[in-house]
Every structure is written in structure tokens, then in C-alpha cells.
Amino acid sequence: MAKVTDAVAALALPVVERAGCTLWDVEYIKEAGSWFLRVYIDKEGGVSIDDCETVSRPLSDLLDEHDPIEGSYTFEVSSAGADRALKKPEHFEQFQGSEVEVRLYRPREGRKEFVGVLKSYEDGDVTLNVNGAETRFTKQEIALVRLYLRV
């Protein structure tokens, strides 16, 4: 799947930049028996529905022209969101010092979710300040890291 997302990202990047946005992520996943191609964009001040449309139309044409994916899929362009997942080293660098949520595959200390301030990211390992204590999570135990929104 990495090759599909890389090919789509290469096609999407100039379209996204022409729209005044940045490319946050591309995911190609199967949900409930159907394949979804999602392109996540970001923009200073937030992404509007118009931004998504400005990217979606020309990118859809490019995808049809280059046909990087065999078979049918649902194509979506979306904002990365306020509670966006952090996946790439540059995401972690950008949000160092921010409050994040780490979800684990298996419980640690009886729980699978930890919220704290992002201190560092190194080779997939994440260190948070959780209630004043520095806590390190290894790449192998992390299911998801995303920005945490207090409500």
C-alpha cells in the first residue's frame, strides 16, 4: 500500500500547493469491505470546504489519467482536522510541546490511552510528559498518536 500512497502523494502535492494548502497525509485503506483513498490537507487558518473542492476536482482528473490504483475506491479530500493523527517525523517536530494522546495496542499500567505534552520523537518512539513524569512509548506499542483536544 505504501507505493499507492506515495504515487498519489506525488500527484497530489502540486495540486494541493496550487490551492494554497499543504499535503498532510494520504491513506489508502479498506473499511467495511470497500477501499477508500483519502487525501488530507492543511492550511494556516484552517481548511474550508472550498479548499477541499479546489483540490478534489483536478486531483480526481489526475488520478483518472494516471490510474495508480487498480479496482474501484472512494476518493475523499479532507482537512487533517484539529485532532489530526501525527505520523511523520515532521508532524512530531511541528507539534513538539503540544498536548497529544497516545493509544497503545496493549494496556500499560492498566490502560491503553495516555495524554501528555509531546517532548520528543525518535525513530518512532514517542516521549510525553504525563502528569509531570516523562514517559516513553516504543514504536512497537503505539497504535496511534494524535493531537488532543480538551473539551
Steps between C-alpha positions, in 0.01 A plus 500: 500500500792736559562518124140604435514774762839619375376515139185688604701739720728582205196579284324690778784721621503758216119514494484553876771768492328685213191514724709675769498196728748243624473125456463344846453133414367247250337177611367208303302268725228240491197568719187283513601321181564815294825678413543869586765739372521799732712806444536720807590865456588782737512879479589784732170618647322175416372313197161586351267288289602721207866405556405132493305549179784701342731203560250222435392586146841527329649219709212270406575572132871425556415175677280399206776590255789326683289218648735408790241273665351183356134442574237729642533726802336802660706817471483768771686825567475617859650731757762337721276608788568657837557157655718384212714188517874558516678252275810654345811634676415852378154473664660422836754780455226751416295412808775448757381664822134439413261276687454164327324171561689172458297183451668167555436155353522341847433650841782647704431558868143385434420749225546545127468881471739763632477878466799724551728764352709377206865521606678308225476264207787272399483216248132441574534519878301776669572665835228691685486694822204330670398667828856624555665164424691432179353190333648331192296285261666277242399490136393136540246577773348815342176459306432872451627842598278802443453855622286511810205737521374603840124542504 
